[in-house]
Amino acid sequence: MLDYDIVIVGGGGAGLYAALWAAENTILKVAVMTKVYPTRSHTGAAEGGINAVLTHSVGDSPEAHAYDTVKGSDFLADQDAVDIMCKMGAAVIYDIAHRGVPFSRRPDGRIAQRPFGGASFPRTCYAADKTGFYILQTLYEQCLKNNVTFLNEWFLLSIIHNGERVEGITAWDIRNGGVHLIKTKAVILATGGHARVYWNRTSNALGNTGDGTAAALRAGLPLKDMEFIQFHPTGLAKTGILVTEGARGEGGYLRNKDGERFMKRYAPEKMELAPRDIVARAIQTEIDEGRGCGPNGDYICLDLTHLGEERIKERLPQTREHAILYEGVDPVKEPIPIAPTAHYSMGGIDTDKLGRTPIKGLYAAGECACISVHGANRLGGNSLLDILVYGRLTALEAVKYADDAPETNPSVAKLKEDEKRILELMEASGKEKVPQLRRELGETMMKHFGVFREESSMKEGLEKLYEIKERAKEVKVYDTSKKFNTDLISTLEFLNLVDLAPAIAIPAIERRESRGSHARKDYPKRDDKNFLKHSVVNLEEDGSYKLSWKPVVITKFPPEERKY
């Protein structure tokens, strides 16, 4: 049995910043457990930037940032949490800059900021178009400097608690094999999002399979607002790989097959800089109504050619590299083919405004958490801010708790249960194949729970999800070796997605309105009277899903019509 005082599960931005702040503020034993090497975490794919109101942000204010965030959320964000996040923005930026993040600079040396969708001021700090990459590298170096223990290539299986407080976790050692029990006083889940449930078209890394979210669901914890999945407007047409919103922030145009900048029909004031949900729906509408580009009319063009080669090379080097590599086009000379791609999970583990779950000593931060600072739609540039603010806050909460918490004594029952579960997967009949079911899952989610939704289609989709979930009981792990068993890991990841898919579908069916990323053709209007509330999903002992609702925290910004 391994024994630590604080275990952070996940080595992305939220996990590393949590580990860093915990290590700097306690003499307790702090460990990061991650299924991939930390610098391969999905935070490294965040390109465009991180929002904050800096001292030189002329005319801007944390209150203006909070209003933009709440409006962007379609008024579903909890405003007390949003207030915390926006007020901490500058402190986080200056902290990571002093630690070594090489932000792009103005000619006078101050941190550069560019416009992003849904923002009333240019407040997005950036490091070219590799912001997340630089943040991740810097935080990992700082963790090593502060002697954080790393359990690299370990896979979370279960969360152990006694109904009141957390006692430990179980995990599979990918490198050497075997299920292990890890005893701990506090756990911070920072395992990222679950948009790989849309397997066939998503900007997410292969590992974004909701491992922490699914483990929390199985442990009896509530999930909140799972129906809200953000479709990023600009995924590369062939692969779904992200083209940063920074490309539009730098002045890129969206054009249909007629060369028209069509956003004037959907957001005449903001145009291409409208929030992501509005732009994604506009693009999908252009495609659906026959104004798409290409021989099949299945994509839209992102035109950067007017920006010039020098600016593209300086500000958007990775965007150019991806366009050349994956689409065969050079954005200096020709437009980039793009279409909406499943991108970000607004929903996740239900927490309070400080990242605390209903179980003492158990916290969640980053995309796996629903705090809720994004509500029904996240603004670009707020995700990196969210993971750092709440990585830091949950770390301080965990330190405060673990300093005084009694020693835990986790039962080995869950260890035995997980060992049995893996053995059964290796001894299963093998009637069903994971790759086939995974494709069917992605197709079902995209077809029935995509950019646009309606009740009859979603109900049909839910039945298909239940069928896939039942068939998944017949999958087999063919590789029975212990070391680096990728067959086992991919199967466990798929089973996590299978558990989460109905938790997305059920509240999507019951939320009979359109709000943010949840756009229903049969209920096109927002309905504050009946649905200005969070959905909450629990997994019952019999395996069924229970849906309930809880109020949104409104402090200073009453709901209003959302116009751009």
N, C-alpha and C positions, 0 to 999 in steps of 0.2 A: 504494500500500500504506500503510495506517495502522499506526502503531507506538506501542504502549504497553507499560509494564512489567507492569501487572496489569489484566486486563479482567474485570469482574464482569458476567455475563450474567443479567439479570433486575433489575427495579427495584422489587420488593416489599420487605417488611420485612427478609428475609435479605440481599438484594442491597444495600439502602441502608445497613444497619448494617455490612455488610462494607466497603463503600466508605468509610464514615465512619471506621471504625477503621483501615483501611489508610492513608487520607489523613492521619490524625493521627499516624501512626507511621512515616512514611517520606517522603522527598523524591522517590520514584519517581513516574512518571506513572501515575495511576489513572483508569480510565474505567469507566463503567456503560453497558452496551448493553441496551436494553429495547425490546420491540416495541410497547409502549403508553407513553403519558406516565406517569411514575412514580406520580403520585397517583391513577392509574386502576388500579393493580395490585390483585390480588385480596386482598391483606392488608387492604385497606380494608373488606372485607366481614366481617372477623372481629369479632363483636359482643360476646361474653360476658365475655372477660377473659383475663388472663395469670397463671399460677400462680407463686407464690414464697413462701418462708417468710421473713417480715419480722421485724424485731426485736420487734415487738409481737404476733406470732402466738403467743398464749399456748398453751403445751403442745405446739405443733407443732415440727418439726425437719426439716432436710434429709433425714435418714434416713427419717423417716416419709413424706415426699414421695416419696423413692426407692422405698420399699416399695409405696406406693399405685400408683406408675407401673408397677413390675414386675408387680404383681398385676393391674392393669388390662390390661397387655400379654399376659395369660395366660402369663406367664413366658417369653415369646419375646424380650423386649428384652435387649440386651447391658448387663449391669449396670455395667460399668466406665464406659460412656458415660452411662448414667442418673445415676450418681453425680456425674459432672462437671456435667451439666445442672442437677441439683437444688441442688448446692452454689453454683452461680453465680447462682441465681435472684434473691436479694436485691440483689446488685451490679448486675445488669441493670436491675431496677426502679428503684433509686435513680438510676442513670445516666440513664435516659430521662426520669425525673421531673425531674431537674435540668436536662435539656436542653429541657424544656417540655411534656411530655405531661401533660395536665390530668386526672389521676386523680380519681375521685370520692373524697370525704374523709369521715371520721368527724366527729362534732361537735367533737372535740378537735383536729382538723386532720390527724390521721394518715391514711395511705392506707387506704381502705375495702377490705374483702375479703368475698366472699360464698361460700356453699357451691356446689360443682360436683360432678357425678356421679363416683362412685368415690373421692372424697377423704375422708380421715378427719378433716380440719379445714377450716374456711372459709379457703382460701388464695388465692382467685382475685381479684386486683386488677382493677379495672374503671374505665372512664370511661363512665358510663351504659351504653348498649348499643351504643357506637360505638368500642370500644377500639382495634381495628385501624385504623380511620380516623384517629384522633388520632395513633397511633404513626407511621403512614405520612406524614402531613403534617409532623410534627415532624422525622422523619429526613430527609425531602427538603430541608427548610429548612436543616438542619445540614450536609448535603452541599454545598449551594450556598455556605454560609458558609465551608466548607473547600475550595472551589475544585475539587471533583470534576468531571471532564469527563463530560458526558452525551451519548451517542449515542441520542437518543430516536427511536423508530419505525424500528428496525433488527431484522431477523429472523434468528435463528441458523440456519445451514444445516448446517455440518460442523465437527468438531473435528479439528485437524491435530496429529499427534504422530508421533514416529519409533520408537514401540514402547517407548521408555524415558522420554522427557520430552515435555511439550506444547510446541508451536512456534507455534500460532496458531489462528485460527478463520476460517471464511468466513461472510459474512452478506449478506442482501439489504437494500439501503437502500430502505425503504418510501416515504419521502418523495420521493426523486428517481429511484429505480429503479437497477438494476444490482447485480451480485455484486461484493463486495469482499473482499480478503484483509486480515486484521488480524493483524499480527505482535505477539507478546507472550511474556513469560517465564512468566507464571502466569495461569491462568483459574479463576475461581470460578463454577460453575454454580449459579444460584439462580432457576431458571425455573418453580418451582411444580409443582403436581400434575397428574394426568392423568384426573381423574374425568369429564371431558367425553367419555370413551369410552362412558359411559352417557348419550348425548346427550339422550335423551328425558325423563329425570327425574334432575336433578342440581342441587345448590346452587351448583355452580361457575360462575364467569364463563365467557363464550364462549371466552376465550383460554387456558383451562387445558387445553391439548392436549399436555402432556408434551414440549415441544419439546427441552429440554435432555436429558431422559431418553432420547428416541428418538435424538438425535444421539450420545449416549454409547453406546447399544446398537450403532448402525451403525459406531461407531469401535472396536468390539471390547471395550468395557468391560462388566463383569458388572452385571446388575441383580439385586437381592435382594428376596425376600419380596413379589413382585409380586401374589400371589394375595390379599393382604389389602387390601380396599377397605372403608372404613368407611361404613356407611349411617347418616346422622344420623337420629335418631328423628323429629325434628319439622321436616319440610319442609312448606311450605304445600301444601295438597292439590291445587290447580289447577296450580301452577307448579314446585314443588320448591324455591322460594326459602326460605332458611334462617330458622327461628325459633330464636333463640339458646337454648342450654341455660341461660342466665341467667334465662330465664322460669321454668324449674323451680327454679333456684337461689333465686329470690325467693319461691318457695312455690306455683308453679302446679301444678294437678292434671291428670292424664290420665284421661279418662273414656270408656267405651264407650257404646253406644247405650242401655244401661240406666242410665246415669248412675253406673256403678260405677267406683271407683278400682281398676282391675284389676291394678296393679303389685303388690298384696299377694300375688298368686299366683306372681309371678316373682322378686321381690326383696323379701321381707317386711320386712327391716331398713332398706334404703335407699329403697324405694319408687321415686318418680320420680327420685331422685338416684343410681340405679344407673348403672354405666358404659353408654356409648352402645350397644354391641353388644347388651347384654342388653335394654335398653329398646326398641331397634329390632325385635328378634325378638319381644318381647312384643306390640308394636303390630301387627306383621305377622300374628302368630298370632291375635290378636283379630279382625282383618279376615278372615283365611282361614277362621276357624271361625264366621263369621256374626254377630259382635258389633260390626261396624263401624257407623259412623254414616252418615246421609244416605240418599237414595233408592236408591243403589246399594250402600250398605254398604261403601264403599271408603276411608273415612278414620276417624280417631279425633279426639276433641275435646280440646283443651288449654284448660283453664278457668282464667282469671286473674281472674274477676269479683270473687272474695272479697278480692283484694288492695287494691281501692279505686282510684278514679281518680287520686288524688294520687300514690300510689306508682308506678302504671303510667306516668304522665307523667314522673316524676322518674327512674325506674330503667330503664324499657323504652320510651322514646319511639319508637324506630325500629321496634320490634316492632309497636307500635300502628299506626304509619303504614303498614307493609307489609300488615298484616291488613285495614285499611280499603281500601287501594288495590287489592290483588290478590285478596282474598276477599270484600270487601264486608261485613265484620263489624267491629264495634268491640269489642275485648276488654274494655273497661270494662263492657260490657253483655251480651256473649254470647261463648261459647267459640269458639276458632279451629280450623277444620278442618285437620288435619295428617296426614301419612303419611311413612314413611321415604324418604329421598332420598340418592342417591350423593353422598358428601361429601368424603372425605379418603383420600389414597393413603399407606398405611403403607409400602409398598414403594417402591423407587427405585434410584438409582445406589449401588452397593455402595461404602461407605467404611469407614475405621477410626474409632476413637473421637474423632479430631480432624478428621474430614471429608476425609481424604486418600484419593484413589483410587489404583489400582495404577500410574498414570502420574504421574511426578514433575511437580510444578507444576500439576496439575489437581485441583481440589477441588470438593465439592458441599455445599450447605447448604440447609436448609429442606425443603419438601415434595418436591422432586425427589430428595433424598438419602435413603438408608436407612442410618442410622448404627450401630445401630438403637436409638433411644430409645423407640419406640412399640410394637415387637413386633407382635403380632397385633391390637391394638386401642389406639387413642390415647385418653387421658383428655382431656376438655374442659379448656381452659386451658393445656394443655401445648404446643400448636402455636405460639402466639406466643412462648412461652419458648424452644422449640426453634429457631425461626428467628433469634432474637436471639443466643442463646448461640453457635450455630454460625456465624452471620454474623460474629460477633466473632472466634471461634477460627480459622476458616478465613482470615480477613483477616490475623491475626497470623502464621499459618503461611505464607501466600503472601508476606508482606513478608519474612519470614526467608529464604524460599527465593529470591525474586527479587533480594534484595540481593546474593547471591553467585552467582547463576546466570549462565552465559555467554550471550552474545547468540545469539538463535535465527536460523535461516535457513530459513523454511518454503518448501517446494516449491510452485510454482504449479499443480501437477497437480490438486490438489483444487479450486482456483478454476476451472480449465478444465472439470473434471468437473461441478461444480455449474452452471456456465453452460450446459453441454450438457443437463443434466437439465431445467432450466427451459425451454430451447428446445424440447425434446422434448415437454414438457407442453403447450406452445402449439401444437405441430404434430400432436398426437395425433388419433386418429380421432373421439373424442368419443362413442363408443358407450355409455359409462356416464356418469351424472350424479352429481356429488358430493352434492347434497342428498338424493337417493334412497338412495345407499349409506350416507351418514351416519346416516339414519333407521334403515336396516336394521342398521347396526352397533350403535346404541343399543338397539334392540329385542332384538337377539341377546344383548347383554351383560346386559340386565335380566332377560330370560327365563331364561337358562341360567346366569348367574353373579351372581344377585341376593342377597337377604337369606338365602335358603335354597338349598342346592345338592345335587345328587346326580349320581353318575357317568354314568349313561346320558344324562341331559340335557346335562351338560357336554361329553361327547364329541360329541354332536350339535351343540352350540354351537360347538365348536372346528372342526368341518368347515365350518360356515357361515362362521366367521371366515376360514378359508383361502380359501373361495370369494370372499368380499368382497375379500380381499387380491389375489387373482388378477384379479378384475374391475376393481380399482382401477388396474390397468395401462392401462386404456382410458379413463381420465378425461382431460378436456381443459380447459385454461385458455383461455376464449374471449376474455378481455380481453387484448390484446397490448400495451397501453400500459405505460409504465414507472412513472409517478407514481401513488402510492396505489392500486396494483392489488389491490383487496380480493379479487378472484376468485383471483388467484395465492396470496395469503396463506391464504385459507380452504382452498384445495386442499392446500397444503403442510401445514397444520395437520391436515387429515383424514388425509393420508398418514402423519403421525407417529402418530396414534391407531391406524391400521391396523397399523403395525409393533409397537406396544405391546400390542395386544389378545391375540395368542397368548402373549405373555410373562406375561400374567395367567392365561390359561386353562390352560396346560400344567402349571404347578405346582399350580393349584387341583385338577386331576384327580388328580395324583399324591399330594397330601397327603390321605391317607385317614384323616382324623380331623376333629373339630370343635375349633377353637381360636380364641378371639376373634371377629373379624368373619367368619371362615371357618366357616360353620355347615352341616354336611352331614347330611341326613336319613338317609343310608345308613350313616354313621359318626358317631353323635351324641356319642360320648365323646372326650375328649382322650387322646392316646396318646403319653405322654412317652418310652416305650421306643423307639418307631420314628420319632417326628417332633418331638422336642425339638431342632430344628435349623432353620437358615435355608435356604430354597431360593435357588438361584443360576441365573440364565438368561443364556446367551451366544448371540449370533447368529453362526452359522458362515459361512464364505465362500460356501457354496452357498445361503445364505438360510434354512437350517434353524435351529431353535432347540435348543440343548443345555442340558439340565437337570442340575445337580449340587447338592450339599448341603454346608453347613459348620456347625460347632458354634456353639451359643449360649454367650456368655460369662456364666458364673454365678460371682458372688463371695461374696455374703453372704445371699442369699435363695433357699433351695432351693425347687423347685416344690412346690406344695401345692394342695389342692382350692380352687377359686375360688368363694367364697360371698359373697353380699351380703344 
